[in-house]
């Protein structure tokens, strides 16, 4: 999703999509890319992931339901270089 800038609706639970459509996730990723530069890599950290971009990082919190679909997703820009 971060690499392509596109979130496929099939990756998300119905309850998630009822609140946030997949194209809104695309929008959030586009904003992150504008603010922090090109996506570089993802790092596993305790209780979260850290997405590394050319000019900064974003903490990523993700939760999966029993069907392995995303039912919680939060991007928090944490630092700029």
mmCIF file of the N, C-alpha and C atoms, coordinates in Angstrom:
data_MODEL
# 
_entry.id   MODEL 
# 
loop_
_atom_site.group_PDB 
_atom_site.id 
_atom_site.type_symbol 
_atom_site.label_atom_id 
_atom_site.label_alt_id 
_atom_site.label_comp_id 
_atom_site.label_asym_id 
_atom_site.label_entity_id 
_atom_site.label_seq_id 
_atom_site.pdbx_PDB_ins_code 
_atom_site.Cartn_x 
_atom_site.Cartn_y 
_atom_site.Cartn_z 
_atom_site.occupancy 
_atom_site.B_iso_or_equiv 
_atom_site.pdbx_formal_charge 
_atom_site.auth_seq_id 
_atom_site.auth_comp_id 
_atom_site.auth_asym_id 
_atom_site.auth_atom_id 
_atom_site.pdbx_PDB_model_num 
ATOM 1   N N  . UNK A 1 1  ? 0.826   -1.180  0.000  1.00 0.00 ? 1  UNK A N  1 
ATOM 2   C CA . UNK A 1 1  ? 0.000   0.000   0.000  1.00 0.00 ? 1  UNK A CA 1 
ATOM 3   C C  . UNK A 1 1  ? 0.874   1.249   0.000  1.00 0.00 ? 1  UNK A C  1 
ATOM 4   N N  . UNK A 1 2  ? 1.889   1.286   0.847  1.00 0.00 ? 2  UNK A N  1 
ATOM 5   C CA . UNK A 1 2  ? 2.779   2.443   0.859  1.00 0.00 ? 2  UNK A CA 1 
ATOM 6   C C  . UNK A 1 2  ? 3.643   2.486   -0.399 1.00 0.00 ? 2  UNK A C  1 
ATOM 7   N N  . UNK A 1 3  ? 4.039   1.333   -0.874 1.00 0.00 ? 3  UNK A N  1 
ATOM 8   C CA . UNK A 1 3  ? 4.891   1.268   -2.061 1.00 0.00 ? 3  UNK A CA 1 
ATOM 9   C C  . UNK A 1 3  ? 4.146   1.733   -3.310 1.00 0.00 ? 3  UNK A C  1 
ATOM 10  N N  . UNK A 1 4  ? 2.873   1.332   -3.437 1.00 0.00 ? 4  UNK A N  1 
ATOM 11  C CA . UNK A 1 4  ? 2.109   1.645   -4.646 1.00 0.00 ? 4  UNK A CA 1 
ATOM 12  C C  . UNK A 1 4  ? 1.255   2.898   -4.510 1.00 0.00 ? 4  UNK A C  1 
ATOM 13  N N  . UNK A 1 5  ? 0.959   3.313   -3.269 1.00 0.00 ? 5  UNK A N  1 
ATOM 14  C CA . UNK A 1 5  ? 0.067   4.446   -3.053 1.00 0.00 ? 5  UNK A CA 1 
ATOM 15  C C  . UNK A 1 5  ? -1.394  4.081   -3.207 1.00 0.00 ? 5  UNK A C  1 
ATOM 16  N N  . UNK A 1 6  ? -1.687  2.789   -3.289 1.00 0.00 ? 6  UNK A N  1 
ATOM 17  C CA . UNK A 1 6  ? -3.064  2.334   -3.499 1.00 0.00 ? 6  UNK A CA 1 
ATOM 18  C C  . UNK A 1 6  ? -3.444  1.288   -2.459 1.00 0.00 ? 6  UNK A C  1 
ATOM 19  N N  . UNK A 1 7  ? -4.600  1.478   -1.846 1.00 0.00 ? 7  UNK A N  1 
ATOM 20  C CA . UNK A 1 7  ? -5.150  0.525   -0.888 1.00 0.00 ? 7  UNK A CA 1 
ATOM 21  C C  . UNK A 1 7  ? -6.305  -0.227  -1.552 1.00 0.00 ? 7  UNK A C  1 
ATOM 22  N N  . UNK A 1 8  ? -6.209  -1.521  -1.631 1.00 0.00 ? 8  UNK A N  1 
ATOM 23  C CA . UNK A 1 8  ? -7.256  -2.351  -2.229 1.00 0.00 ? 8  UNK A CA 1 
ATOM 24  C C  . UNK A 1 8  ? -8.350  -2.579  -1.188 1.00 0.00 ? 8  UNK A C  1 
ATOM 25  N N  . UNK A 1 9  ? -9.578  -2.320  -1.556 1.00 0.00 ? 9  UNK A N  1 
ATOM 26  C CA . UNK A 1 9  ? -10.705 -2.453  -0.619 1.00 0.00 ? 9  UNK A CA 1 
ATOM 27  C C  . UNK A 1 9  ? -10.814 -3.864  -0.038 1.00 0.00 ? 9  UNK A C  1 
ATOM 28  N N  . UNK A 1 10 ? -10.367 -4.875  -0.769 1.00 0.00 ? 10 UNK A N  1 
ATOM 29  C CA . UNK A 1 10 ? -10.465 -6.256  -0.278 1.00 0.00 ? 10 UNK A CA 1 
ATOM 30  C C  . UNK A 1 10 ? -9.563  -6.518  0.919  1.00 0.00 ? 10 UNK A C  1 
ATOM 31  N N  . UNK A 1 11 ? -8.621  -5.632  1.179  1.00 0.00 ? 11 UNK A N  1 
ATOM 32  C CA . UNK A 1 11 ? -7.727  -5.800  2.320  1.00 0.00 ? 11 UNK A CA 1 
ATOM 33  C C  . UNK A 1 11 ? -8.377  -5.386  3.635  1.00 0.00 ? 11 UNK A C  1 
ATOM 34  N N  . UNK A 1 12 ? -9.507  -4.678  3.568  1.00 0.00 ? 12 UNK A N  1 
ATOM 35  C CA . UNK A 1 12 ? -10.122 -4.079  4.752  1.00 0.00 ? 12 UNK A CA 1 
ATOM 36  C C  . UNK A 1 12 ? -11.426 -4.769  5.130  1.00 0.00 ? 12 UNK A C  1 
ATOM 37  N N  . UNK A 1 13 ? -11.715 -4.739  6.426  1.00 0.00 ? 13 UNK A N  1 
ATOM 38  C CA . UNK A 1 13 ? -12.979 -5.287  6.911  1.00 0.00 ? 13 UNK A CA 1 
ATOM 39  C C  . UNK A 1 13 ? -14.133 -4.377  6.497  1.00 0.00 ? 13 UNK A C  1 
ATOM 40  N N  . UNK A 1 14 ? -15.318 -4.950  6.469  1.00 0.00 ? 14 UNK A N  1 
ATOM 41  C CA . UNK A 1 14 ? -16.510 -4.162  6.131  1.00 0.00 ? 14 UNK A CA 1 
ATOM 42  C C  . UNK A 1 14 ? -16.720 -3.035  7.137  1.00 0.00 ? 14 UNK A C  1 
ATOM 43  N N  . UNK A 1 15 ? -16.439 -3.301  8.412  1.00 0.00 ? 15 UNK A N  1 
ATOM 44  C CA . UNK A 1 15 ? -16.640 -2.266  9.430  1.00 0.00 ? 15 UNK A CA 1 
ATOM 45  C C  . UNK A 1 15 ? -15.667 -1.095  9.215  1.00 0.00 ? 15 UNK A C  1 
ATOM 46  N N  . UNK A 1 16 ? -14.441 -1.392  8.798  1.00 0.00 ? 16 UNK A N  1 
ATOM 47  C CA . UNK A 1 16 ? -13.478 -0.332  8.508  1.00 0.00 ? 16 UNK A CA 1 
ATOM 48  C C  . UNK A 1 16 ? -13.965 0.498   7.325  1.00 0.00 ? 16 UNK A C  1 
ATOM 49  N N  . UNK A 1 17 ? -14.342 -0.185  6.235  1.00 0.00 ? 17 UNK A N  1 
ATOM 50  C CA . UNK A 1 17 ? -14.771 0.506   5.025  1.00 0.00 ? 17 UNK A CA 1 
ATOM 51  C C  . UNK A 1 17 ? -16.056 1.301   5.225  1.00 0.00 ? 17 UNK A C  1 
ATOM 52  N N  . UNK A 1 18 ? -16.869 0.914   6.194  1.00 0.00 ? 18 UNK A N  1 
ATOM 53  C CA . UNK A 1 18 ? -18.085 1.673   6.492  1.00 0.00 ? 18 UNK A CA 1 
ATOM 54  C C  . UNK A 1 18 ? -17.736 3.048   7.063  1.00 0.00 ? 18 UNK A C  1 
ATOM 55  N N  . UNK A 1 19 ? -16.571 3.153   7.685  1.00 0.00 ? 19 UNK A N  1 
ATOM 56  C CA . UNK A 1 19 ? -16.135 4.413   8.275  1.00 0.00 ? 19 UNK A CA 1 
ATOM 57  C C  . UNK A 1 19 ? -15.162 5.172   7.371  1.00 0.00 ? 19 UNK A C  1 
ATOM 58  N N  . UNK A 1 20 ? -14.288 4.426   6.703  1.00 0.00 ? 20 UNK A N  1 
ATOM 59  C CA . UNK A 1 20 ? -13.233 5.038   5.891  1.00 0.00 ? 20 UNK A CA 1 
ATOM 60  C C  . UNK A 1 20 ? -13.119 4.258   4.587  1.00 0.00 ? 20 UNK A C  1 
ATOM 61  N N  . UNK A 1 21 ? -13.526 4.847   3.462  1.00 0.00 ? 21 UNK A N  1 
ATOM 62  C CA . UNK A 1 21 ? -13.386 4.147   2.182  1.00 0.00 ? 21 UNK A CA 1 
ATOM 63  C C  . UNK A 1 21 ? -11.917 3.987   1.787  1.00 0.00 ? 21 UNK A C  1 
ATOM 64  N N  . UNK A 1 22 ? -11.630 2.974   0.992  1.00 0.00 ? 22 UNK A N  1 
ATOM 65  C CA . UNK A 1 22 ? -10.248 2.694   0.582  1.00 0.00 ? 22 UNK A CA 1 
ATOM 66  C C  . UNK A 1 22 ? -9.615  3.896   -0.117 1.00 0.00 ? 22 UNK A C  1 
ATOM 67  N N  . UNK A 1 23 ? -10.402 4.650   -0.902 1.00 0.00 ? 23 UNK A N  1 
ATOM 68  C CA . UNK A 1 23 ? -9.809  5.807   -1.582 1.00 0.00 ? 23 UNK A CA 1 
ATOM 69  C C  . UNK A 1 23 ? -9.384  6.894   -0.587 1.00 0.00 ? 23 UNK A C  1 
ATOM 70  N N  . UNK A 1 24 ? -9.959  6.916   0.600  1.00 0.00 ? 24 UNK A N  1 
ATOM 71  C CA . UNK A 1 24 ? -9.515  7.857   1.630  1.00 0.00 ? 24 UNK A CA 1 
ATOM 72  C C  . UNK A 1 24 ? -8.152  7.439   2.171  1.00 0.00 ? 24 UNK A C  1 
ATOM 73  N N  . UNK A 1 25 ? -7.908  6.127   2.257  1.00 0.00 ? 25 UNK A N  1 
ATOM 74  C CA . UNK A 1 25 ? -6.579  5.642   2.653  1.00 0.00 ? 25 UNK A CA 1 
ATOM 75  C C  . UNK A 1 25 ? -5.556  6.057   1.598  1.00 0.00 ? 25 UNK A C  1 
ATOM 76  N N  . UNK A 1 26 ? -5.939  5.939   0.315  1.00 0.00 ? 26 UNK A N  1 
ATOM 77  C CA . UNK A 1 26 ? -5.062  6.404   -0.770 1.00 0.00 ? 26 UNK A CA 1 
ATOM 78  C C  . UNK A 1 26 ? -4.712  7.882   -0.578 1.00 0.00 ? 26 UNK A C  1 
ATOM 79  N N  . UNK A 1 27 ? -5.704  8.681   -0.208 1.00 0.00 ? 27 UNK A N  1 
ATOM 80  C CA . UNK A 1 27 ? -5.503  10.112  0.003  1.00 0.00 ? 27 UNK A CA 1 
ATOM 81  C C  . UNK A 1 27 ? -4.499  10.360  1.143  1.00 0.00 ? 27 UNK A C  1 
ATOM 82  N N  . UNK A 1 28 ? -4.657  9.636   2.239  1.00 0.00 ? 28 UNK A N  1 
ATOM 83  C CA . UNK A 1 28 ? -3.750  9.791   3.386  1.00 0.00 ? 28 UNK A CA 1 
ATOM 84  C C  . UNK A 1 28 ? -2.324  9.437   2.977  1.00 0.00 ? 28 UNK A C  1 
ATOM 85  N N  . UNK A 1 29 ? -2.162  8.377   2.210  1.00 0.00 ? 29 UNK A N  1 
ATOM 86  C CA . UNK A 1 29 ? -0.830  7.981   1.743  1.00 0.00 ? 29 UNK A CA 1 
ATOM 87  C C  . UNK A 1 29 ? -0.254  9.064   0.831  1.00 0.00 ? 29 UNK A C  1 
ATOM 88  N N  . UNK A 1 30 ? -1.081  9.638   -0.033 1.00 0.00 ? 30 UNK A N  1 
ATOM 89  C CA . UNK A 1 30 ? -0.619  10.717  -0.924 1.00 0.00 ? 30 UNK A CA 1 
ATOM 90  C C  . UNK A 1 30 ? -0.160  11.930  -0.120 1.00 0.00 ? 30 UNK A C  1 
ATOM 91  N N  . UNK A 1 31 ? -0.886  12.266  0.938  1.00 0.00 ? 31 UNK A N  1 
ATOM 92  C CA . UNK A 1 31 ? -0.501  13.390  1.796  1.00 0.00 ? 31 UNK A CA 1 
ATOM 93  C C  . UNK A 1 31 ? 0.827   13.091  2.488  1.00 0.00 ? 31 UNK A C  1 
ATOM 94  N N  . UNK A 1 32 ? 0.980   11.885  3.006  1.00 0.00 ? 32 UNK A N  1 
ATOM 95  C CA . UNK A 1 32 ? 2.244   11.510  3.647  1.00 0.00 ? 32 UNK A CA 1 
ATOM 96  C C  . UNK A 1 32 ? 3.411   11.645  2.668  1.00 0.00 ? 32 UNK A C  1 
ATOM 97  N N  . UNK A 1 33 ? 3.195   11.179  1.449  1.00 0.00 ? 33 UNK A N  1 
ATOM 98  C CA . UNK A 1 33 ? 4.243   11.244  0.438  1.00 0.00 ? 33 UNK A CA 1 
ATOM 99  C C  . UNK A 1 33 ? 4.587   12.687  0.084  1.00 0.00 ? 33 UNK A C  1 
ATOM 100 N N  . UNK A 1 34 ? 3.567   13.536  0.000  1.00 0.00 ? 34 UNK A N  1 
ATOM 101 C CA . UNK A 1 34 ? 3.840   14.956  -0.266 1.00 0.00 ? 34 UNK A CA 1 
ATOM 102 C C  . UNK A 1 34 ? 4.629   15.593  0.875  1.00 0.00 ? 34 UNK A C  1 
ATOM 103 N N  . UNK A 1 35 ? 4.286   15.221  2.101  1.00 0.00 ? 35 UNK A N  1 
ATOM 104 C CA . UNK A 1 35 ? 4.938   15.815  3.273  1.00 0.00 ? 35 UNK A CA 1 
ATOM 105 C C  . UNK A 1 35 ? 6.325   15.239  3.538  1.00 0.00 ? 35 UNK A C  1 
ATOM 106 N N  . UNK A 1 36 ? 6.471   13.928  3.342  1.00 0.00 ? 36 UNK A N  1 
ATOM 107 C CA . UNK A 1 36 ? 7.691   13.246  3.774  1.00 0.00 ? 36 UNK A CA 1 
ATOM 108 C C  . UNK A 1 36 ? 8.551   12.706  2.641  1.00 0.00 ? 36 UNK A C  1 
ATOM 109 N N  . UNK A 1 37 ? 8.109   12.848  1.409  1.00 0.00 ? 37 UNK A N  1 
ATOM 110 C CA . UNK A 1 37 ? 8.888   12.355  0.275  1.00 0.00 ? 37 UNK A CA 1 
ATOM 111 C C  . UNK A 1 37 ? 8.553   10.918  -0.077 1.00 0.00 ? 37 UNK A C  1 
ATOM 112 N N  . UNK A 1 38 ? 9.334   10.360  -0.964 1.00 0.00 ? 38 UNK A N  1 
ATOM 113 C CA . UNK A 1 38 ? 9.079   9.009   -1.477 1.00 0.00 ? 38 UNK A CA 1 
ATOM 114 C C  . UNK A 1 38 ? 9.219   7.963   -0.374 1.00 0.00 ? 38 UNK A C  1 
ATOM 115 N N  . UNK A 1 39 ? 8.333   6.967   -0.422 1.00 0.00 ? 39 UNK A N  1 
ATOM 116 C CA . UNK A 1 39 ? 8.395   5.848   0.513  1.00 0.00 ? 39 UNK A CA 1 
ATOM 117 C C  . UNK A 1 39 ? 9.683   5.069   0.284  1.00 0.00 ? 39 UNK A C  1 
ATOM 118 N N  . UNK A 1 40 ? 10.347  4.679   1.382  1.00 0.00 ? 40 UNK A N  1 
ATOM 119 C CA . UNK A 1 40 ? 11.608  3.943   1.305  1.00 0.00 ? 40 UNK A CA 1 
ATOM 120 C C  . UNK A 1 40 ? 11.489  2.502   1.815  1.00 0.00 ? 40 UNK A C  1 
ATOM 121 N N  . UNK A 1 41 ? 11.006  2.365   3.050  1.00 0.00 ? 41 UNK A N  1 
ATOM 122 C CA . UNK A 1 41 ? 10.961  1.017   3.654  1.00 0.00 ? 41 UNK A CA 1 
ATOM 123 C C  . UNK A 1 41 ? 10.089  1.032   4.893  1.00 0.00 ? 41 UNK A C  1 
ATOM 124 N N  . UNK A 1 42 ? 9.766   -0.171  5.386  1.00 0.00 ? 42 UNK A N  1 
ATOM 125 C CA . UNK A 1 42 ? 8.956   -0.334  6.581  1.00 0.00 ? 42 UNK A CA 1 
ATOM 126 C C  . UNK A 1 42 ? 9.765   -1.107  7.612  1.00 0.00 ? 42 UNK A C  1 
ATOM 127 N N  . UNK A 1 43 ? 9.746   -0.627  8.835  1.00 0.00 ? 43 UNK A N  1 
ATOM 128 C CA . UNK A 1 43 ? 10.506  -1.247  9.920  1.00 0.00 ? 43 UNK A CA 1 
ATOM 129 C C  . UNK A 1 43 ? 9.541   -1.674  11.024 1.00 0.00 ? 43 UNK A C  1 
ATOM 130 N N  . UNK A 1 44 ? 9.721   -2.895  11.535 1.00 0.00 ? 44 UNK A N  1 
ATOM 131 C CA . UNK A 1 44 ? 8.925   -3.371  12.660 1.00 0.00 ? 44 UNK A CA 1 
ATOM 132 C C  . UNK A 1 44 ? 9.506   -2.807  13.943 1.00 0.00 ? 44 UNK A C  1 
ATOM 133 N N  . UNK A 1 45 ? 8.648   -2.203  14.754 1.00 0.00 ? 45 UNK A N  1 
ATOM 134 C CA . UNK A 1 45 ? 9.043   -1.660  16.051 1.00 0.00 ? 45 UNK A CA 1 
ATOM 135 C C  . UNK A 1 45 ? 8.049   -2.208  17.082 1.00 0.00 ? 45 UNK A C  1 
ATOM 136 N N  . UNK A 1 46 ? 8.360   -2.116  18.364 1.00 0.00 ? 46 UNK A N  1 
ATOM 137 C CA . UNK A 1 46 ? 7.413   -2.610  19.368 1.00 0.00 ? 46 UNK A CA 1 
ATOM 138 C C  . UNK A 1 46 ? 6.042   -1.931  19.222 1.00 0.00 ? 46 UNK A C  1 
ATOM 139 N N  . UNK A 1 47 ? 5.011   -2.733  19.043 1.00 0.00 ? 47 UNK A N  1 
ATOM 140 C CA . UNK A 1 47 ? 3.610   -2.295  18.981 1.00 0.00 ? 47 UNK A CA 1 
ATOM 141 C C  . UNK A 1 47 ? 3.254   -1.430  17.770 1.00 0.00 ? 47 UNK A C  1 
ATOM 142 N N  . UNK A 1 48 ? 4.148   -1.327  16.789 1.00 0.00 ? 48 UNK A N  1 
ATOM 143 C CA . UNK A 1 48 ? 3.855   -0.496  15.618 1.00 0.00 ? 48 UNK A CA 1 
ATOM 144 C C  . UNK A 1 48 ? 4.858   -0.821  14.520 1.00 0.00 ? 48 UNK A C  1 
ATOM 145 N N  . UNK A 1 49 ? 4.659   -0.193  13.385 1.00 0.00 ? 49 UNK A N  1 
ATOM 146 C CA . UNK A 1 49 ? 5.644   -0.179  12.313 1.00 0.00 ? 49 UNK A CA 1 
ATOM 147 C C  . UNK A 1 49 ? 6.115   1.263   12.161 1.00 0.00 ? 49 UNK A C  1 
ATOM 148 N N  . UNK A 1 50 ? 7.288   1.438   11.611 1.00 0.00 ? 50 UNK A N  1 
ATOM 149 C CA . UNK A 1 50 ? 7.780   2.771   11.283 1.00 0.00 ? 50 UNK A CA 1 
ATOM 150 C C  . UNK A 1 50 ? 8.015   2.782   9.775  1.00 0.00 ? 50 UNK A C  1 
ATOM 151 N N  . UNK A 1 51 ? 7.266   3.632   9.082  1.00 0.00 ? 51 UNK A N  1 
ATOM 152 C CA . UNK A 1 51 ? 7.433   3.795   7.646  1.00 0.00 ? 51 UNK A CA 1 
ATOM 153 C C  . UNK A 1 51 ? 8.475   4.874   7.408  1.00 0.00 ? 51 UNK A C  1 
ATOM 154 N N  . UNK A 1 52 ? 9.497   4.534   6.647  1.00 0.00 ? 52 UNK A N  1 
ATOM 155 C CA . UNK A 1 52 ? 10.571  5.481   6.345  1.00 0.00 ? 52 UNK A CA 1 
ATOM 156 C C  . UNK A 1 52 ? 10.341  6.059   4.957  1.00 0.00 ? 52 UNK A C  1 
ATOM 157 N N  . UNK A 1 53 ? 10.365  7.370   4.888  1.00 0.00 ? 53 UNK A N  1 
ATOM 158 C CA . UNK A 1 53 ? 10.231  8.116   3.643  1.00 0.00 ? 53 UNK A CA 1 
ATOM 159 C C  . UNK A 1 53 ? 11.527  8.879   3.420  1.00 0.00 ? 53 UNK A C  1 
ATOM 160 N N  . UNK A 1 54 ? 11.695  9.477   2.251  1.00 0.00 ? 54 UNK A N  1 
ATOM 161 C CA . UNK A 1 54 ? 12.927  10.189  1.924  1.00 0.00 ? 54 UNK A CA 1 
ATOM 162 C C  . UNK A 1 54 ? 13.244  11.299  2.919  1.00 0.00 ? 54 UNK A C  1 
ATOM 163 N N  . UNK A 1 55 ? 12.206  11.963  3.451  1.00 0.00 ? 55 UNK A N  1 
ATOM 164 C CA . UNK A 1 55 ? 12.434  13.126  4.309  1.00 0.00 ? 55 UNK A CA 1 
ATOM 165 C C  . UNK A 1 55 ? 11.846  12.990  5.709  1.00 0.00 ? 55 UNK A C  1 
ATOM 166 N N  . UNK A 1 56 ? 11.548  11.780  6.136  1.00 0.00 ? 56 UNK A N  1 
ATOM 167 C CA . UNK A 1 56 ? 11.007  11.608  7.473  1.00 0.00 ? 56 UNK A CA 1 
ATOM 168 C C  . UNK A 1 56 ? 10.405  10.232  7.676  1.00 0.00 ? 56 UNK A C  1 
ATOM 169 N N  . UNK A 1 57 ? 9.724   10.078  8.793  1.00 0.00 ? 57 UNK A N  1 
ATOM 170 C CA . UNK A 1 57 ? 9.111   8.796   9.138  1.00 0.00 ? 57 UNK A CA 1 
ATOM 171 C C  . UNK A 1 57 ? 7.672   9.000   9.592  1.00 0.00 ? 57 UNK A C  1 
ATOM 172 N N  . UNK A 1 58 ? 6.932   7.906   9.589  1.00 0.00 ? 58 UNK A N  1 
ATOM 173 C CA . UNK A 1 58 ? 5.568   7.904   10.100 1.00 0.00 ? 58 UNK A CA 1 
ATOM 174 C C  . UNK A 1 58 ? 5.369   6.628   10.895 1.00 0.00 ? 58 UNK A C  1 
ATOM 175 N N  . UNK A 1 59 ? 4.825   6.755   12.089 1.00 0.00 ? 59 UNK A N  1 
ATOM 176 C CA . UNK A 1 59 ? 4.441   5.572   12.853 1.00 0.00 ? 59 UNK A CA 1 
ATOM 177 C C  . UNK A 1 59 ? 3.161   5.017   12.246 1.00 0.00 ? 59 UNK A C  1 
ATOM 178 N N  . UNK A 1 60 ? 3.099   3.696   12.095 1.00 0.00 ? 60 UNK A N  1 
ATOM 179 C CA . UNK A 1 60 ? 1.943   3.040   11.494 1.00 0.00 ? 60 UNK A CA 1 
ATOM 180 C C  . UNK A 1 60 ? 1.422   2.004   12.490 1.00 0.00 ? 60 UNK A C  1 
ATOM 181 N N  . UNK A 1 61 ? 0.164   2.168   12.863 1.00 0.00 ? 61 UNK A N  1 
ATOM 182 C CA . UNK A 1 61 ? -0.501  1.234   13.752 1.00 0.00 ? 61 UNK A CA 1 
ATOM 183 C C  . UNK A 1 61 ? -1.555  0.507   12.932 1.00 0.00 ? 61 UNK A C  1 
ATOM 184 N N  . UNK A 1 62 ? -1.517  -0.825  12.943 1.00 0.00 ? 62 UNK A N  1 
ATOM 185 C CA . UNK A 1 62 ? -2.431  -1.606  12.126 1.00 0.00 ? 62 UNK A CA 1 
ATOM 186 C C  . UNK A 1 62 ? -2.985  -2.754  12.962 1.00 0.00 ? 62 UNK A C  1 
ATOM 187 N N  . UNK A 1 63 ? -4.257  -3.067  12.734 1.00 0.00 ? 63 UNK A N  1 
ATOM 188 C CA . UNK A 1 63 ? -4.891  -4.175  13.437 1.00 0.00 ? 63 UNK A CA 1 
ATOM 189 C C  . UNK A 1 63 ? -5.674  -4.999  12.429 1.00 0.00 ? 63 UNK A C  1 
ATOM 190 N N  . UNK A 1 64 ? -5.608  -6.312  12.594 1.00 0.00 ? 64 UNK A N  1 
ATOM 191 C CA . UNK A 1 64 ? -6.319  -7.232  11.716 1.00 0.00 ? 64 UNK A CA 1 
ATOM 192 C C  . UNK A 1 64 ? -7.416  -7.940  12.492 1.00 0.00 ? 64 UNK A C  1 
ATOM 193 N N  . UNK A 1 65 ? -8.536  -8.193  11.820 1.00 0.00 ? 65 UNK A N  1 
ATOM 194 C CA . UNK A 1 65 ? -9.626  -8.933  12.447 1.00 0.00 ? 65 UNK A CA 1 
ATOM 195 C C  . UNK A 1 65 ? -9.378  -10.438 12.306 1.00 0.00 ? 65 UNK A C  1 
ATOM 196 N N  . UNK A 1 66 ? -10.345 -11.233 12.732 1.00 0.00 ? 66 UNK A N  1 
ATOM 197 C CA . UNK A 1 66 ? -10.212 -12.689 12.693 1.00 0.00 ? 66 UNK A CA 1 
ATOM 198 C C  . UNK A 1 66 ? -10.104 -13.233 11.268 1.00 0.00 ? 66 UNK A C  1 
ATOM 199 N N  . UNK A 1 67 ? -10.537 -12.460 10.279 1.00 0.00 ? 67 UNK A N  1 
ATOM 200 C CA . UNK A 1 67 ? -10.450 -12.870 8.870  1.00 0.00 ? 67 UNK A CA 1 
ATOM 201 C C  . UNK A 1 67 ? -9.180  -12.335 8.200  1.00 0.00 ? 67 UNK A C  1 
ATOM 202 N N  . UNK A 1 68 ? -8.257  -11.813 9.019  1.00 0.00 ? 68 UNK A N  1 
ATOM 203 C CA . UNK A 1 68 ? -7.012  -11.210 8.530  1.00 0.00 ? 68 UNK A CA 1 
ATOM 204 C C  . UNK A 1 68 ? -7.248  -10.027 7.603  1.00 0.00 ? 68 UNK A C  1 
ATOM 205 N N  . UNK A 1 69 ? -8.312  -9.294  7.857  1.00 0.00 ? 69 UNK A N  1 
ATOM 206 C CA . UNK A 1 69 ? -8.568  -8.048  7.142  1.00 0.00 ? 69 UNK A CA 1 
ATOM 207 C C  . UNK A 1 69 ? -8.273  -6.894  8.090  1.00 0.00 ? 69 UNK A C  1 
ATOM 208 N N  . UNK A 1 70 ? -7.825  -5.793  7.520  1.00 0.00 ? 70 UNK A N  1 
ATOM 209 C CA . UNK A 1 70 ? -7.485  -4.627  8.326  1.00 0.00 ? 70 UNK A CA 1 
ATOM 210 C C  . UNK A 1 70 ? -8.764  -4.018  8.889  1.00 0.00 ? 70 UNK A C  1 
ATOM 211 N N  . UNK A 1 71 ? -8.823  -3.904  10.210 1.00 0.00 ? 71 UNK A N  1 
ATOM 212 C CA . UNK A 1 71 ? -9.975  -3.245  10.834 1.00 0.00 ? 71 UNK A CA 1 
ATOM 213 C C  . UNK A 1 71 ? -9.549  -2.027  11.659 1.00 0.00 ? 71 UNK A C  1 
ATOM 214 N N  . UNK A 1 72 ? -8.266  -1.729  11.633 1.00 0.00 ? 72 UNK A N  1 
ATOM 215 C CA . UNK A 1 72 ? -7.746  -0.527  12.268 1.00 0.00 ? 72 UNK A CA 1 
ATOM 216 C C  . UNK A 1 72 ? -6.450  -0.123  11.594 1.00 0.00 ? 72 UNK A C  1 
ATOM 217 N N  . UNK A 1 73 ? -6.333  1.155   11.243 1.00 0.00 ? 73 UNK A N  1 
ATOM 218 C CA . UNK A 1 73 ? -5.131  1.643   10.570 1.00 0.00 ? 73 UNK A CA 1 
ATOM 219 C C  . UNK A 1 73 ? -4.948  3.120   10.897 1.00 0.00 ? 73 UNK A C  1 
ATOM 220 N N  . UNK A 1 74 ? -3.788  3.462   11.439 1.00 0.00 ? 74 UNK A N  1 
ATOM 221 C CA . UNK A 1 74 ? -3.473  4.842   11.795 1.00 0.00 ? 74 UNK A CA 1 
ATOM 222 C C  . UNK A 1 74 ? -2.059  5.145   11.335 1.00 0.00 ? 74 UNK A C  1 
ATOM 223 N N  . UNK A 1 75 ? -1.901  6.256   10.627 1.00 0.00 ? 75 UNK A N  1 
ATOM 224 C CA . UNK A 1 75 ? -0.598  6.792   10.243 1.00 0.00 ? 75 UNK A CA 1 
ATOM 225 C C  . UNK A 1 75 ? -0.367  8.048   11.064 1.00 0.00 ? 75 UNK A C  1 
ATOM 226 N N  . UNK A 1 76 ? 0.757   8.106   11.753 1.00 0.00 ? 76 UNK A N  1 
ATOM 227 C CA . UNK A 1 76 ? 1.116   9.285   12.535 1.00 0.00 ? 76 UNK A CA 1 
ATOM 228 C C  . UNK A 1 76 ? 2.493   9.762   12.123 1.00 0.00 ? 76 UNK A C  1 
ATOM 229 N N  . UNK A 1 77 ? 2.552   10.859  11.356 1.00 0.00 ? 77 UNK A N  1 
ATOM 230 C CA . UNK A 1 77 ? 3.884   11.389  11.036 1.00 0.00 ? 77 UNK A CA 1 
ATOM 231 C C  . UNK A 1 77 ? 4.622   11.696  12.333 1.00 0.00 ? 77 UNK A C  1 
ATOM 232 N N  . UNK A 1 78 ? 5.835   11.182  12.442 1.00 0.00 ? 78 UNK A N  1 
ATOM 233 C CA . UNK A 1 78 ? 6.540   11.323  13.716 1.00 0.00 ? 78 UNK A CA 1 
ATOM 234 C C  . UNK A 1 78 ? 7.804   12.164  13.618 1.00 0.00 ? 78 UNK A C  1 
ATOM 235 N N  . UNK A 1 79 ? 8.423   12.205  12.444 1.00 0.00 ? 79 UNK A N  1 
ATOM 236 C CA . UNK A 1 79 ? 9.677   12.972  12.362 1.00 0.00 ? 79 UNK A CA 1 
ATOM 237 C C  . UNK A 1 79 ? 9.961   13.337  10.913 1.00 0.00 ? 79 UNK A C  1 
ATOM 238 N N  . UNK A 1 80 ? 10.548  14.495  10.735 1.00 0.00 ? 80 UNK A N  1 
ATOM 239 C CA . UNK A 1 80 ? 11.051  14.887  9.421  1.00 0.00 ? 80 UNK A CA 1 
ATOM 240 C C  . UNK A 1 80 ? 12.539  15.097  9.529  1.00 0.00 ? 80 UNK A C  1 
ATOM 241 N N  . UNK A 1 81 ? 13.222  14.845  8.457  1.00 0.00 ? 81 UNK A N  1 
ATOM 242 C CA . UNK A 1 81 ? 14.685  14.982  8.449  1.00 0.00 ? 81 UNK A CA 1 
ATOM 243 C C  . UNK A 1 81 ? 15.084  16.387  8.042  1.00 0.00 ? 81 UNK A C  1 
# 
